[in-house]
Amino acid sequence: MQGALGQAPGPVRPAASLSRGAARRLNELGGEGAIAEGTAGGTQPIGPPSQAAANPEARSRESSSQEGTSQDPRSQAQHSQAQHRQGEANLDSPSQAAASQEGVFEDSRLGASSAGERVVDPGTIEEGAVRLQAGSGFFRPESRPSRDLGVLLAQHLAAQRRRDRPEAPGLRVLDLMAGCGIRSLRYGIEAGAAGVWANDADPDRLALLQANLAGFGGGRCTTRTAQKLLAGCLLREQRFDLIDLDAFGCPSALVPLALEALAFDGVLYLASTDGRSPTGHDRPAAIRSLGAAARAHPASWELALRLQLGVQARAAWVLGRGLEPVFSFSEGRTFRTAVRLRRKPGPQAERLLGLLAHCHGCGDQQVQNLLQLRQWRPCLCPDQANARLSISGPLWIGPLQDPASLEAMASAPGADSASLSPAGARLLVKLRRDDGLPARCWPLAELAKRLGGGPPPLEPLVQALRQQGWSAQASAVMPAQLRSDAPWDRLLAVAAHVSQAGAAPAPHDAALNR
């Protein structure tokens, strides 16, 4: 992962691990992340703790600014859509020289001479169809499946653009936190993007980005904070078809600006390395960064993804726009979602935001949307007086994947080439098999605990539930987990039978079926 700080996820990077210039600039940052010196640099104020979140005065200024420009939601939505239409007609190409409205910054368009620059680290990365130097840029080989899916997604978006708008320029990509530039280069070379803007907040990485992307003629390299870059795009009404925000920490503060910089039907590919607050391990931090309650849950990775999608959905709706997940996944370290921006919310979109309840006593789970919120039904605990539900949300309770988009990605040219690694191919297959509905998942170990034996075989259990009319599939988010809408008591009964009888279907009970 190429975070803004160029390091593995964890606590905020100490100034001692930055270059001297970057450390000095970091120490001089004000509450709004303003750069005191003549070049943009420092770090993204999105990691835990956030620079902006830690400064109440900055939050107050931001709130005042937002309140000063507020208007009626309907007129705001119409105005926003008009801005988007105007922005579509006046897009700045990433390869064009744009006048800076953000102060002094270091900027390089590829093709310019980089004589005298050299990459200190001689280590060479070969991935997909590209080769580049790692240098000081952060690079995790284990994250290749996420980069592979990004390339397939970009190929799918480029094909859609050629089909629906053949007169328009090619795919425009913004890589906000580029690190060593491997994502940017792969988008340009393997996905055929017409323009790629590679940005990283560390000014010491400009030479590395220049060198690595020198072979791609449609690129641009900058070293600005993500906030300043996105704010400039908003002022210029410059928008992109794909924004890759591979963030360090929780990126919630950047979501509204990122959506503003996204063209209609474009995709925001977002990553968060905050693994504590959205999984119930830091409840106060979840309220601060996600605006939601996060309680311990057996499907903790999925809980984090749904909270992340909830933040994005609320930000899109406030702007009068709609949002649809393309795919969502995690390996437990990083939580990645790709969402498509629509001109307006879909019908009954508000029903896709809700609450998820889990009983640690009996294992039952319940889901409610916020529009029809009512009293929770009793769980299976024998002592109802002491039964306690752990409730998380508001969060996204809709689908996690779009089967049509995943099918198109699987048919993209890169799916049959070096662009897709074996691990990436396995991930794509899993995502295509699980749309993420309903938002109720149990580990097989949880079933074994309740049944007092070993875990039931997953595939026979899925088939047995389907034979009785319930939806059931293996979760694509966490291994060895079952997703189903069957009532908890019925699910346990079927699981017990499958465990005892192998793959034989459970006895049919019409009274418990729909």
TAZIJO-V586764 format. One record per residue. RES is the residue in one small letter. SS is DSSP state (A for helix, B for strand, O for the rest). PSI is psi as a letter, one per 30 degrees, with the letter a starting at -180 (none if undefined). Layout:
{{RES SS PSI} {RES SS PSI}}
//
This chain:
{{m O k} {q O i} {g O l} {a O f} {l O f} {g O h} {q O l} {a O l} {p O k} {g O a} {p O l} {v O k} {r O k} {p O l} {a A f} {a A f} {s A f} {l O l} {s O l} {r A e} {g A e} {a A e} {a A e} {r A e} {r A e} {l A e} {n A f} {e O f} {l O k} {g O a} {g O f} {e O g} {g O g} {a O k} {i O k} {a O f} {e O a} {g O f} {t O k} {a O k} {g O b} {g O a} {t O l} {q O k} {p O h} {i O f} {g O l} {p O k} {p O k} {s O k} {q O e} {a O e} {a O f} {a O f} {n O j} {p A e} {e A e} {a A e} {r A e} {s A e} {r A e} {e A e} {s A e} {s A e} {s A e} {q A e} {e A e} {g A f} {t O g} {s O l} {q O a} {d O k} {p A e} {r A e} {s A e} {q A e} {a A e} {q A e} {h A e} {s A e} {q A e} {a A e} {q A e} {h A e} {r A e} {q A e} {g A e} {e A e} {a A f} {n O h} {l O k} {d O k} {s O k} {p O f} {s O f} {q O l} {a O j} {a O k} {a O k} {s O k} {q O g} {e O g} {g O a} {v O k} {f O l} {e O k} {d B k} {s B k} {r B k} {l O k} {g O f} {a O l} {s O k} {s O h} {a O k} {g O f} {e O k} {r O k} {v O k} {v O e} {d O j} {p O f} {g O k} {t B k} {i B k} {e B j} {e B k} {g O b} {a O g} {v B l} {r B k} {l B l} {q B k} {a O e} {g O b} {s O g} {g O k} {f O k} {f O k} {r O j} {p A e} {e A f} {s A g} {r A e} {p A e} {s A e} {r A e} {d A e} {l A e} {g A e} {v A e} {l A e} {l A e} {a A e} {q A e} {h A e} {l A e} {a A e} {a A e} {q A e} {r A e} {r A e} {r A e} {d A e} {r O i} {p O f} {e O f} {a O l} {p O l} {g O a} {l O k} {r B k} {v B k} {l B j} {d B j} {l O e} {m O i} {a O f} {g O b} {c O f} {g O g} {i A e} {r A e} {s A e} {l A e} {r A e} {y A e} {g A e} {i A e} {e O e} {a O f} {g O h} {a O k} {a O e} {g B k} {v B k} {w B j} {a B k} {n B k} {d O k} {a O f} {d O j} {p A f} {d A f} {r A f} {l A e} {a A e} {l A e} {l A e} {q A e} {a A e} {n A e} {l O g} {a O f} {g O f} {f O j} {g O f} {g O h} {g B l} {r B k} {c B k} {t B l} {t O i} {r O l} {t O l} {a A e} {q A e} {k A e} {l A e} {l A e} {a A e} {g A e} {c A e} {l A e} {l A e} {r A f} {e O h} {q O k} {r O l} {f B l} {d B f} {l B k} {i B k} {d B j} {l B i} {d B i} {a O l} {f O k} {g O a} {c O k} {p O g} {s A e} {a A f} {l A f} {v A e} {p A e} {l A e} {a A e} {l A e} {e A f} {a O g} {l B k} {a B l} {f B k} {d B g} {g B l} {v B k} {l B j} {y B j} {l B k} {a B k} {s B k} {t O g} {d O j} {g O f} {r O e} {s A e} {p A f} {t A g} {g O g} {h O f} {d O i} {r A e} {p A e} {a A e} {a A e} {i A e} {r A e} {s A f} {l A f} {g O h} {a O l} {a B k} {a O j} {r O l} {a O k} {h O k} {p O f} {a O i} {s A e} {w A e} {e A e} {l A e} {a A e} {l A e} {r A e} {l A e} {q A e} {l A e} {g A e} {v A e} {q A e} {a A e} {r A e} {a A e} {a A e} {w A e} {v A e} {l O g} {g O g} {r O l} {g B l} {l B k} {e B k} {p B k} {v B e} {f B l} {s B k} {f B l} {s B l} {e O g} {g O f} {r O e} {t O k} {f B j} {r B k} {t B k} {a B k} {v B k} {r B k} {l B k} {r B l} {r O e} {k O l} {p O k} {g O l} {p O k} {q O h} {a A e} {e A f} {r A f} {l A g} {l B k} {g B a} {l B k} {l B k} {a B k} {h B k} {c B j} {h O f} {g O e} {c O f} {g O f} {d O l} {q B k} {q B l} {v B k} {q B k} {n B l} {l A f} {l A e} {q A h} {l O k} {r O a} {q O k} {w O k} {r O l} {p O k} {c O a} {l O g} {c O k} {p O e} {d O i} {q A f} {a A f} {n A g} {a O k} {r O k} {l B k} {s B j} {i B k} {s B k} {g B a} {p B k} {l B l} {w B k} {i O g} {g O a} {p O l} {l O f} {q O l} {d O j} {p A e} {a A e} {s A e} {l A e} {e A e} {a A e} {m A e} {a A f} {s O g} {a O l} {p A e} {g A f} {a A f} {d A g} {s O a} {a O f} {s O f} {l O j} {s O l} {p A e} {a A e} {g A e} {a A e} {r A e} {l A e} {l A e} {v A e} {k A e} {l A e} {r A f} {r A f} {d O j} {d O f} {g O g} {l O k} {p O l} {a O h} {r O j} {c B k} {w B k} {p B k} {l A f} {a A e} {e A e} {l A e} {a A e} {k A e} {r A e} {l A f} {g O h} {g O a} {g O l} {p O k} {p O l} {p O k} {l A e} {e A e} {p A e} {l A e} {v A e} {q A e} {a A e} {l A e} {r A e} {q A f} {q O g} {g O g} {w O l} {s O k} {a B k} {q B l} {a B k} {s O k} {a O f} {v O e} {m O k} {p O l} {a O h} {q B k} {l B k} {r B k} {s B l} {d O g} {a O k} {p O k} {w A e} {d A e} {r A e} {l A e} {l A e} {a A e} {v A e} {a A e} {a A e} {h A e} {v A e} {s A e} {q A e} {a A g} {g O b} {a O g} {a O k} {p O l} {a O l} {p O k} {h O k} {d O j} {a O f} {a O f} {l O f} {n O l} {r O none}}
//
